[in-house]
């Protein structure tokens, strides 16, 4: 996928205009702010710990753009009022797993419950089919009922649970593995 490609524009359930597009080199500062907002919130995503640095984000964007050119990865952002409100990654498996991809999605707190995540996942399912992938997988904190409901509404099924796989706010939380045959 080409950097900066606009995939879709739509209105969120709260009437905000949302543009879904592939990341581009100019997104470093926006992605840095997005990632650090999630870290500061300490929400139910794996991104946690110390704030990210600009150097880290520059390297990440550069490497991701190279992988996107080779159809090894898709990284989309949801833009609202020139702010990155959501981030979505599809990471293609390698070798014997090249027919699969792992999905990651996160939405900033102030933009949740607007249907943005659902629309983004539908786009990912469509893009995965264009790449002729056969299976999508993802993992989710077991306590994240809202996310699991969304995934199940789009056809994802639970493959299993890994007990106490995630340390979250001082407690060990189960990780749920989900999959979607395409």
URVENVEN-V831571 format. One record per pair of residues at least 24 apart in sequence whose C-alpha atoms are under 6 Angstrom apart, sorted by sequence separation. I is the first residue (numbers start at 1). J is the second residue. If there is no record, write none. Layout:
I J
I J
//
This chain:
156 180
28 57
28 58
142 174
100 133
142 175
99 133
100 134
102 136
141 175
142 176
99 134
100 135
101 136
102 137
103 138
140 175
100 136
102 138
140 176
139 176
139 177
138 177
138 178
137 178
137 179
136 179
136 180
135 180
135 181
134 181
135 182
134 182
22 75
23 76
22 76
21 76
21 77
20 77
20 78
19 78
19 79
18 79
18 80
1 68
1 69
14 114
13 114
12 114
//
